């Protein structure tokens, strides 16, 4: 096996940063609070001394770095769980330092992070289904936006949240269908057609919003929103209860979607065919797999999921549609997809990381922190660049992704 020192080098860089944070840490403590108010029992708040925590975490990161270098010299990979724990510990050091002298509300911060991550997770699942079958899905942004628009209008007219959710799935699927037709049938460059589709949807929804919705906002853009559903007993578990089991229907659908997509891709015959088409379409065609049909179905199914993710903006969070309200969420979902190595579980975790970084910015603005908000917005993207560069392991998509298949 070829020796790779990229991961230990990355670890070493972060250890140096950790050392600097520990050496310059101010005196004081950070209070961590875990209660949201409706738990079966309260988890005691506790204070963490900033300086002590900094040096402890630096020591742990140093040990992990030494272990990574040892494995690299033995031509072995650093386990992914070690990388995950390394990142978690470094983030904890940052949090303790940033919130020195303040209270960090753990449960409520995680709740807000999950809410921001929901559309990203649906979008990343759409990307997984599309790119696993060989089609680059730059059009996730357009699928999210189409779902948000359709769900707002249909729900406002019909007063049915179910109808709005179905309309969102159909809208997302139709936008994905446009991408699929041009990319598969007409062999247009997939990245270019994806960008064009995004611009088309942005222009179309903005036009319809200005010319149709604004004529009667009450009748056409005031949809009902899904109520929060508390699962008995589970919703009262400290930390996890309010976070996972006190959510709206769309969030519960997200849990199901992540599990179903993972099982379908890696545990079923259909998933084997999808992955075969995404890796070796000619070989798949040779054994009787219908490459074109498989690609169309997978891309449009992913579009339906992205449409449901878009519905979260209007039926789960904001409560109305506005121009370009997705604000680049589709591109962030694409980054989460790459960071997650085209795996539904890892992509979900990456999307949660993006949501946490975005929500942390809001929390810091509330307490008036001196940390520049731009730094927090930049952090997830910087980590994605690190991942794509291979510093946390080789990151490559399916072999046939972005390559048109022409049946000979």
C-alpha positions as CSV (number, residue, x, y, z in Angstrom):
1,X,0.0,0.0,0.0
2,X,1.3,3.5,-0.9
3,X,2.4,5.6,2.0
4,X,0.3,8.7,2.5
5,X,1.1,11.4,5.1
6,X,-1.6,13.9,4.2
7,X,-3.8,13.0,7.3
8,X,-0.9,13.3,9.8
9,X,0.2,16.6,8.2
10,X,-3.4,17.9,8.6
11,X,-3.5,16.7,12.2
12,X,-0.1,18.4,12.9
13,X,-1.4,21.7,11.5
14,X,-4.4,21.6,13.8
15,X,-2.3,20.6,16.8
16,X,-0.2,23.7,16.3
17,X,-3.3,25.8,16.2
18,X,-4.5,24.0,19.4
19,X,-1.2,24.7,21.1
20,X,-1.6,28.4,20.2
21,X,-5.2,28.5,21.5
22,X,-4.2,26.8,24.8
23,X,-1.2,29.1,25.3
24,X,-3.2,32.3,24.7
25,X,-6.4,31.1,26.5
26,X,-7.7,33.8,29.0
27,X,-8.5,33.0,32.6
28,X,-12.1,32.2,33.2
29,X,-14.7,29.5,32.7
30,X,-17.4,28.6,30.2
31,X,-20.8,27.4,31.4
32,X,-22.5,24.6,29.4
33,X,-26.2,24.3,29.8
34,X,-28.1,21.2,28.6
35,X,-31.7,21.9,29.5
36,X,-34.5,23.0,27.2
37,X,-37.3,23.1,29.8
38,X,-39.4,20.0,29.3
39,X,-37.1,17.1,30.2
40,X,-38.0,14.3,32.6
41,X,-35.1,15.4,34.7
42,X,-32.6,18.2,34.5
43,X,-28.9,17.7,33.6
44,X,-26.8,19.9,35.9
45,X,-25.0,22.7,34.2
46,X,-21.3,22.7,34.6
47,X,-18.4,25.1,34.2
48,X,-15.2,24.3,32.2
49,X,-12.0,26.2,33.0
50,X,-10.8,27.5,29.6
51,X,-7.1,27.2,30.2
52,X,-7.3,23.7,31.7
53,X,-9.6,22.4,28.9
54,X,-7.3,23.9,26.3
55,X,-4.2,22.1,27.5
56,X,-6.1,18.8,28.0
57,X,-7.5,18.9,24.5
58,X,-4.1,19.8,23.1
59,X,-2.6,16.8,24.8
60,X,-5.3,14.5,23.4
61,X,-4.9,15.9,19.9
62,X,-1.1,15.5,20.2
63,X,-1.5,11.8,21.0
64,X,-3.9,11.4,18.0
65,X,-1.4,13.1,15.8
66,X,1.4,10.8,16.9
67,X,-0.8,7.8,16.3
68,X,-1.6,9.0,12.9
69,X,2.1,9.5,12.0
70,X,2.8,6.0,13.3
71,X,0.1,4.5,11.1
72,X,1.2,6.4,8.1
73,X,4.8,5.2,8.5
74,X,3.4,1.6,8.7
75,X,1.5,2.4,5.4
76,X,-1.9,2.2,7.2
77,X,-4.8,4.6,7.1
78,X,-5.9,6.7,10.1
79,X,-9.4,5.3,11.0
80,X,-12.2,7.6,10.1
81,X,-13.5,7.5,13.7
82,X,-10.2,8.9,14.9
83,X,-10.5,11.8,12.5
84,X,-14.1,12.4,13.7
85,X,-13.1,12.5,17.4
86,X,-10.1,14.7,16.5
87,X,-12.4,17.2,14.8
88,X,-14.9,17.0,17.7
89,X,-12.3,17.7,20.3
90,X,-10.9,20.7,18.4
91,X,-14.3,22.2,18.0
92,X,-14.9,21.8,21.8
93,X,-11.7,23.7,22.4
94,X,-12.9,26.5,20.2
95,X,-16.3,26.6,21.9
96,X,-14.8,26.8,25.4
97,X,-12.6,29.6,24.3
98,X,-15.3,31.6,22.3
99,X,-17.9,31.4,25.1
100,X,-15.5,32.2,28.0
101,X,-17.5,34.0,30.7
102,X,-20.7,33.2,28.9
103,X,-23.3,30.3,28.9
104,X,-23.4,28.0,25.9
105,X,-26.9,26.6,25.5
106,X,-26.1,23.1,24.1
107,X,-29.6,21.7,23.5
108,X,-31.1,24.8,22.0
109,X,-28.0,25.4,19.8
110,X,-28.3,21.8,18.5
111,X,-32.0,22.3,17.8
112,X,-31.3,25.3,15.7
113,X,-28.5,23.5,13.9
114,X,-30.8,20.6,13.0
115,X,-33.4,23.0,11.7
116,X,-30.9,24.7,9.4
117,X,-29.5,21.3,8.3
118,X,-32.8,19.7,7.2
119,X,-32.9,21.2,3.7
120,X,-29.2,20.5,3.4
121,X,-29.7,16.8,4.3
122,X,-32.5,16.4,1.8
123,X,-30.4,18.1,-0.8
124,X,-27.4,16.0,-0.1
125,X,-29.5,12.8,-0.4
126,X,-30.7,14.1,-3.8
127,X,-27.0,14.5,-4.8
128,X,-26.1,11.0,-3.6
129,X,-28.9,9.4,-5.6
130,X,-28.0,11.4,-8.7
131,X,-24.2,11.2,-8.6
132,X,-24.2,7.5,-7.5
133,X,-25.8,6.8,-10.9
134,X,-23.4,9.0,-12.8
135,X,-25.1,12.4,-13.1
136,X,-23.6,15.5,-11.5
137,X,-26.4,17.3,-9.7
138,X,-25.5,21.0,-9.6
139,X,-29.2,21.7,-9.8
140,X,-30.0,20.9,-6.2
141,X,-30.5,24.6,-5.5
142,X,-33.1,24.8,-8.2
143,X,-34.9,21.7,-6.9
144,X,-35.0,23.1,-3.4
145,X,-36.3,26.4,-4.6
146,X,-39.0,24.8,-6.8
147,X,-40.1,22.7,-3.9
148,X,-40.4,25.8,-1.6
149,X,-42.4,27.7,-4.2
150,X,-44.8,24.8,-5.1
151,X,-45.4,23.9,-1.5
152,X,-46.2,27.5,-0.5
153,X,-48.7,28.1,-3.3
154,X,-50.4,24.7,-3.3
155,X,-50.8,24.7,0.5
156,X,-52.2,28.2,0.4
157,X,-54.8,27.4,-2.2
158,X,-55.8,23.9,-1.0
159,X,-55.2,24.5,2.8
160,X,-53.7,21.0,2.8
161,X,-50.2,20.4,4.0
162,X,-50.2,17.0,2.5
163,X,-51.0,18.4,-0.9
164,X,-48.3,21.0,-0.5
165,X,-45.7,18.4,0.4
166,X,-46.7,16.2,-2.6
167,X,-46.5,19.3,-4.9
168,X,-43.0,20.1,-3.6
169,X,-41.9,16.5,-4.4
170,X,-43.3,16.7,-7.9
171,X,-41.8,20.1,-8.5
172,X,-38.3,18.9,-7.4
173,X,-38.7,15.8,-9.5
174,X,-39.6,17.8,-12.6
175,X,-36.6,20.1,-12.2
176,X,-34.4,17.0,-11.8
177,X,-36.1,15.6,-14.9
178,X,-35.0,18.6,-17.0
179,X,-31.4,18.1,-15.8
180,X,-31.7,14.4,-16.6
181,X,-33.1,14.9,-20.1
182,X,-30.3,17.3,-21.2
183,X,-27.6,15.4,-19.4
184,X,-28.6,11.8,-20.4
185,X,-30.5,12.1,-23.7
186,X,-28.9,15.2,-25.3
187,X,-25.4,14.7,-23.7
188,X,-25.0,18.3,-22.6
189,X,-22.2,19.1,-20.2
190,X,-23.8,18.2,-16.8
191,X,-22.2,21.1,-14.8
192,X,-23.3,23.6,-17.4
193,X,-26.9,22.4,-17.6
194,X,-27.1,22.2,-13.8
195,X,-26.1,25.9,-13.5
196,X,-28.5,26.8,-16.2
197,X,-31.3,25.0,-14.5
198,X,-30.6,26.8,-11.3
199,X,-30.7,30.2,-13.0
200,X,-33.9,29.2,-14.8
201,X,-35.7,28.2,-11.6
202,X,-34.5,31.4,-9.8
203,X,-35.8,33.5,-12.6
204,X,-39.1,31.6,-13.0
205,X,-40.0,31.6,-9.3
206,X,-39.0,35.2,-8.9
207,X,-41.3,36.1,-11.9
208,X,-44.2,34.1,-10.6
209,X,-43.8,35.5,-7.1
210,X,-43.8,39.1,-8.4
211,X,-46.6,38.7,-11.0
212,X,-48.9,36.1,-9.3
213,X,-48.2,35.7,-5.6
214,X,-48.0,39.4,-4.7
215,X,-51.5,40.0,-6.2
216,X,-53.0,38.2,-3.2
217,X,-50.4,37.1,-0.6
218,X,-53.1,35.9,1.8
219,X,-54.6,33.5,-0.7
220,X,-51.5,32.4,-2.5
221,X,-48.6,32.8,-0.1
222,X,-49.8,32.2,3.4
223,X,-49.6,28.4,3.9
224,X,-50.2,26.6,7.1
225,X,-47.1,25.1,8.8
226,X,-46.6,21.7,10.2
227,X,-47.1,21.5,14.0
228,X,-44.4,20.2,16.2
229,X,-45.0,16.5,17.1
230,X,-43.7,15.4,20.5
231,X,-43.2,11.6,20.8
232,X,-44.3,10.6,24.3
233,X,-41.5,9.9,26.7
234,X,-38.8,10.1,24.0
235,X,-39.2,13.8,23.6
236,X,-38.5,14.3,27.3
237,X,-35.1,12.6,27.3
238,X,-32.5,15.2,28.2
239,X,-30.6,16.7,25.2
240,X,-31.7,14.0,22.7
241,X,-35.4,14.3,23.4
242,X,-35.9,18.0,22.4
243,X,-33.4,17.6,19.6
244,X,-34.7,14.4,17.8
245,X,-38.1,13.6,19.1
246,X,-39.8,17.0,19.3
247,X,-39.9,17.9,15.6
248,X,-42.3,18.5,12.6
249,X,-43.4,15.8,10.2
250,X,-40.8,16.9,7.6
251,X,-37.9,16.2,10.0
252,X,-39.3,12.8,10.8
253,X,-39.5,12.1,7.1
254,X,-35.9,13.2,6.8
255,X,-34.9,10.5,9.4
256,X,-36.7,7.9,7.3
257,X,-35.3,9.2,4.0
258,X,-31.7,8.9,5.3
259,X,-32.2,5.3,6.4
260,X,-34.1,4.3,3.3
261,X,-31.6,5.8,0.9
262,X,-28.7,4.1,2.7
263,X,-30.4,0.7,2.8
264,X,-31.6,1.0,-0.8
265,X,-28.1,1.9,-2.1
266,X,-26.0,-0.6,-0.2
267,X,-28.3,-3.4,0.8
268,X,-30.6,-4.1,-2.1
269,X,-30.3,-5.3,-5.7
270,X,-31.6,-2.0,-7.0
271,X,-28.9,-0.1,-5.2
272,X,-26.3,-2.5,-6.6
273,X,-27.6,-1.6,-10.1
274,X,-27.5,2.1,-9.4
275,X,-23.9,1.9,-8.2
276,X,-22.9,-0.3,-11.1
277,X,-24.3,2.3,-13.6
278,X,-22.5,5.0,-11.8
279,X,-19.2,3.1,-11.9
280,X,-19.2,1.1,-15.1
281,X,-22.3,1.8,-17.2
282,X,-21.0,-0.2,-20.2
283,X,-20.5,-3.3,-18.1
284,X,-23.9,-2.7,-16.4
285,X,-25.5,-2.5,-19.9
286,X,-23.7,-5.7,-20.9
287,X,-25.4,-7.7,-18.1
288,X,-28.8,-6.4,-18.9
289,X,-29.2,-3.3,-16.7
290,X,-31.1,-0.5,-18.4
291,X,-28.6,2.3,-18.0
292,X,-30.7,5.2,-19.2
293,X,-33.8,4.2,-17.3
294,X,-31.8,3.7,-14.1
295,X,-30.3,7.1,-14.4
296,X,-33.6,8.8,-15.1
297,X,-35.3,7.1,-12.1
298,X,-32.5,7.8,-9.6
299,X,-32.1,11.4,-10.6
300,X,-35.8,12.2,-10.5
301,X,-36.2,10.3,-7.2
302,X,-33.4,12.5,-5.8
303,X,-35.2,15.6,-7.1
304,X,-38.3,14.6,-5.3
305,X,-36.4,14.4,-2.0
306,X,-34.8,17.8,-2.7
307,X,-38.3,19.2,-3.3
308,X,-39.4,18.0,0.1
309,X,-36.4,19.7,1.6
310,X,-37.4,22.9,-0.1
311,X,-40.9,22.5,1.4
312,X,-39.2,22.8,4.8
313,X,-38.5,26.4,4.2
314,X,-42.1,27.3,3.7
315,X,-44.1,24.6,5.6
316,X,-41.7,24.1,8.5
317,X,-39.6,27.2,9.1
318,X,-40.5,30.5,7.5
319,X,-44.2,30.1,6.7
320,X,-44.2,31.9,3.3
321,X,-42.2,32.0,0.1
322,X,-39.8,34.8,-0.9
323,X,-37.4,35.3,-3.8
324,X,-34.3,33.1,-3.7
325,X,-35.1,32.1,-0.1
326,X,-32.9,29.0,-0.4
327,X,-29.9,31.4,-0.4
328,X,-27.4,28.9,-1.8
329,X,-28.5,25.9,0.3
330,X,-28.2,23.6,-2.7
331,X,-24.6,24.4,-3.2
332,X,-23.9,23.8,0.5
333,X,-25.7,20.5,0.2
334,X,-23.4,19.7,-2.7
335,X,-20.4,20.5,-0.5
336,X,-21.8,18.2,2.2
337,X,-22.2,15.5,-0.4
338,X,-18.5,15.7,-1.3
339,X,-17.4,16.0,2.3
340,X,-19.5,12.9,3.1
341,X,-17.9,10.9,0.3
342,X,-21.2,10.2,-1.5
343,X,-22.5,8.2,1.4
344,X,-25.9,9.1,2.8
345,X,-24.8,8.8,6.5
346,X,-21.6,10.7,6.1
347,X,-23.3,13.4,3.9
348,X,-25.9,13.8,6.7
349,X,-23.3,14.3,9.3
350,X,-21.5,16.8,7.0
351,X,-24.8,18.7,6.5
352,X,-25.3,18.8,10.3
353,X,-21.8,20.3,10.6
354,X,-22.8,23.0,8.2
355,X,-26.0,23.7,10.1
356,X,-24.1,23.9,13.3
357,X,-21.6,26.4,11.9
358,X,-24.5,28.6,10.6
359,X,-26.4,28.5,13.8
360,X,-23.3,29.2,15.9
361,X,-23.0,32.5,14.1
362,X,-26.5,33.4,15.3
363,X,-25.7,32.4,18.9
364,X,-22.6,34.5,18.9
365,X,-24.4,37.5,17.6
366,X,-26.9,37.2,20.4
367,X,-24.2,37.2,23.1
368,X,-22.2,39.9,21.3
369,X,-19.0,37.9,20.8
370,X,-16.0,39.5,19.3
371,X,-15.4,36.6,16.9
372,X,-16.0,37.7,13.3
373,X,-19.2,36.1,12.0
374,X,-17.5,35.8,8.6
375,X,-15.0,33.3,10.1
376,X,-17.7,31.0,11.2
377,X,-19.4,31.2,7.8
378,X,-16.1,30.4,6.1
379,X,-15.2,27.4,8.4
380,X,-17.4,24.7,6.8
381,X,-16.2,25.6,3.3
382,X,-12.6,25.6,4.4
383,X,-13.1,22.1,5.9
384,X,-14.7,21.0,2.6
385,X,-11.6,22.2,0.7
386,X,-9.5,20.3,3.2
387,X,-11.5,17.1,2.5
388,X,-11.5,17.5,-1.2
389,X,-7.7,18.0,-1.1
390,X,-7.5,14.6,0.5
391,X,-6.0,15.7,3.8
392,X,-8.7,13.6,5.6
393,X,-8.5,10.7,3.2
394,X,-8.9,10.3,-0.5
395,X,-12.2,11.7,-1.7
396,X,-13.3,10.5,-5.2
397,X,-16.8,10.2,-6.6
398,X,-18.2,7.3,-8.7
399,X,-16.0,6.7,-11.7
400,X,-18.7,7.5,-14.3
401,X,-20.0,10.7,-12.6
402,X,-20.2,13.5,-15.2
403,X,-19.5,11.2,-18.1
404,X,-22.3,10.8,-20.7
405,X,-23.0,7.2,-21.7
406,X,-23.7,6.6,-25.4
407,X,-24.9,3.1,-26.1
408,X,-22.9,1.6,-28.9
